[in-house]
Amino acid sequence: MTTARRRADRERLRIAEEATDELREALRGAGVTLPSLRVDLVSYASETAEPPLVELGRCTPEVARRLAAVLVRGGREGGR
């Protein structure tokens, strides 16, 4: 693997990790924790220039409802 390719791969991963961290912090601030939130390593291994996907993972029905409530409140506040 060339140095340029490794650098590009690290950048792709960095972008996805930063987005994951930002989402985790925003959710934490709203009192929501998605325990399986992480970078999807399968999509990272693909031969694409796109950043890997962020895997939201599984959660309990209670967490899903809290997340839905946060999104609904945010939607109302954002529409002002």
DAQUI-V759548 format. One record per residue. N is the residue number from 1. D_FIRST is the distance of its C-alpha to the first C-alpha in Angstrom with 2 decimals. Layout:
BEGIN
((N;D_FIRST) (N;D_FIRST))
END
This chain:
BEGIN
((1;0.00) (2;3.76) (3;6.65) (4;8.36) (5;6.41) (6;6.79) (7;10.19) (8;11.05) (9;10.47) (10;12.61) (11;15.09) (12;15.47) (13;16.22) (14;18.52) (15;20.48) (16;21.14) (17;22.07) (18;24.42) (19;26.05) (20;26.53) (21;28.10) (22;30.32) (23;31.54) (24;32.19) (25;34.24) (26;36.15) (27;36.98) (28;38.04) (29;40.32) (30;41.92) (31;42.40) (32;39.86) (33;37.18) (34;34.67) (35;33.58) (36;30.60) (37;29.18) (38;25.40) (39;22.04) (40;21.42) (41;18.28) (42;18.47) (43;18.20) (44;15.33) (45;13.34) (46;14.31) (47;12.49) (48;14.58) (49;14.76) (50;17.75) (51;18.08) (52;18.64) (53;22.28) (54;24.69) (55;26.51) (56;30.15) (57;30.97) (58;34.44) (59;37.54) (60;41.21) (61;43.73) (62;45.12) (63;41.81) (64;41.38) (65;44.87) (66;44.29) (67;41.16) (68;43.17) (69;45.98) (70;43.71) (71;42.31) (72;45.85) (73;47.12) (74;44.24) (75;44.94) (76;48.59) (77;47.96) (78;45.47) (79;48.05) (80;50.61))
END
